Amino acid sequence: MQTIKVALIQQAFRGSKAMTMQRSAKMIKEAAQNNAQLIVLQELHTTEYFCQSENTDFFDYALSFQEDCEYFSQIAKNNKAVLVTSLFEPRTSGLYHNTAVVFEKNGEIAGKYRKMHIPDDPGFYEKFYFTQGDLGFTPITTSLGKLGILICWDQWYPEAARIMALKGAEILIYPTAIGWFDEDTKEEKERQREAWIAIQRGHSIANAIPVIATNRVGFEEDKSGTLKGIRFWGSSFAFGAQGELLTLGSVTKEEILYFQWNKSQTETIRRIWPFLRDRRIDSYQSLLKCFDD
């Protein structure tokens, strides 16, 4: 299987978990009917982006983790597609993860990835809710190939992308929730969005594998009143193994984005751009330090 059709589900929160999940199911079905074999949802797609404030009530969302897994397992099976989800996982009392669960075409869980880099910024208080992942940067093997699943804040770290590639990932996939604050200037907003796109395009070039990000869209109010809210900028995208743009989403609307993943391209590119062969692993000790002074 050298060419795989991939669908990115760019979605807005619909006001309730039930309505949002129903909308996800409808968009997944549409993608499958359009022959998508790999379907990717955005970060924490079943609910609003609740990390805008620190509120212990939101931990209740994690209590339905098993139920949510069963729901998306059935959807993957019904649509005969490999499905990448992003769910709120409880480990034990007071210990939770931001977790991507990948379902095979038959509905079985192919694997999980627990978000490794956890932000703690105004409007993105994820350290309050999630502990750092402990599964490492390990690709998930599926019937379509080895998927290097990372999540949102991970996308700024070339080390994470590189390790996934060194472990055999054939594609990098980032479920994402990122947006603007309305009070920022137009110029600052565009600088942020362009930086977000550029860093991930770099991962595709440096590792000669496709990179995709699925981001939510729409304005979500900060109900705590601390901030006004976040306007998620959509712009879900896919870059090919040489950094070529394959698809780019709207900044304002829900949509399903498609592209063809050419699995043979990595071999072709790596033969003429041998970045992995020429690495100086004998001189990279500084990477294991916080700062080499």
C-alpha positions, -999 to +999 in steps of 0.1 A: +000+000+000+020+029-013-007+056-014-031+063+015-059+088+016-058+108+049-086+130+063-081+158+089-112+167+109-111+204+117-139+211+141-155+236+164-169+229+199-207+226+196-217+238+230-219+204+247-199+172+247-228+152+232-234+175+203-197+178+196-192+140+195-222+137+173-207+162+149-173+143+150-191+111+141-208+127+112-176+142+098-157+109+103-185+091+084-183+116+056-145+112+054-148+075+052-174+077+025-148+098+006-124+068+009-102+082+037-083+053+053-066+073+080-087+099+099-073+123+125-092+143+151-080+174+169-067+177+205-093+171+233-120+170+206-149+157+227-152+189+248-144+226+249-107+234+255-112+234+293-076+243+301-083+280+298-088+281+336-080+259+366-113+243+377-114+210+395-149+203+381-133+197+347-117+165+359-151+149+356-145+148+319-119+121+324-144+098+341-159+089+308-126+078+292-135+042+289-169+051+275-153+075+250-129+048+239-158+024+233-176+051+213-147+058+190-138+022+187-172+015+173-169+045+149-135+032+136-150-002+131-182+010+114-162+032+090-133+007+085-107+034+091-077+039+113-088+067+137-066+090+157-084+104+188-073+127+217-089+119+251-086+129+288-073+097+305-074+090+342-047+068+357-057+070+394-071+096+418-054+129+410-033+116+381-044+123+345-030+123+310-037+141+277-037+109+256-040+101+220-057+067+214-054+051+180-080+027+168-075+001+141-100-005+113-116-033+133-121-011+163-092-025+184-068-001+201-036-001+182-018+020+208-017+051+229+006+081+233+006+103+264+015+140+258+051+145+268+055+183+268+029+200+289+024+238+286+015+262+315+007+296+300-021+321+303-052+304+288-033+271+285-031+258+320-024+222+311+000+214+340-030+217+363-048+189+345-022+166+330+010+149+342+038+143+317+035+113+295+055+081+304+052+061+272+080+079+255+083+088+218+072+055+204+055+051+170+022+032+170+020+003+145-012+001+125-023-017+093-014+015+074+021+019+088+039+033+118+023+065+131+044+090+151+017+105+173+026+137+192+003+163+207+001+201+203+029+215+225+051+186+214+051+202+179+076+229+189+103+203+199+125+190+171+139+164+195+105+147+197+100+146+160+136+132+155+132+105+180+099+094+164+117+093+130+146+074+144+122+048+159+107+042+124+077+066+123+065+069+087+044+100+094+042+126+122+007+134+134-002+163+158-037+167+172-037+204+182-055+231+201-039+265+194-053+300+187-052+337+192-062+362+218-084+388+202-065+417+219-033+408+200-025+428+169-031+414+134+006+413+128+014+395+160-014+369+153+000+362+119+036+359+132+024+333+157+005+313+131+034+314+106+058+303+133+036+273+142+034+262+105+071+268+099+084+247+128+064+217+118+073+221+081+109+219+093+102+185+110+090+171+076+121+183+058+146+173+085+132+138+088+119+133+052+085+122+064+051+138+061+038+160+090+002+168+097-016+188+123-053+189+130-064+220+149-097+231+163-115+262+150-138+289+164-140+311+195-143+296+229-150+319+259-130+317+291-159+311+314-139+319+345-136+355+333-099+356+338-093+361+300-118+368+272-112+335+255-093+319+226-100+321+189-087+289+176-071+295+142-078+262+124-052+261+096-049+223+098-023+212+073-002+184+058+033+187+045+050+160+024+083+144+030+102+173+013+082+200+031+058+205+002+023+218+012-004+192+005-034+208+022-041+239+044-074+246+062-094+278+068-088+299+099-125+303+105-146+273+095-151+236+101-140+214+073-125+180+063-091+182+046-078+154+025-044+145+010-027+115-005+001+101+017+027+087-007+046+062+014+074+056-012+084+093-011+105+090+021+128+064+005+132+085-026+140+117-006+163+101+019+185+087-009+193+122-022+191+141+011+208+117+036+202+138+068+201+107+090+233+092+076+253+124+081+242+129+117+272+134+142+258+114+170+292+114+187+289+151+192+254+156+204+260+152+242+248+188+248+213+178+238+210+159+271+216+191+291+190+218+300+216+244+289+252+238+281+271+267+298 
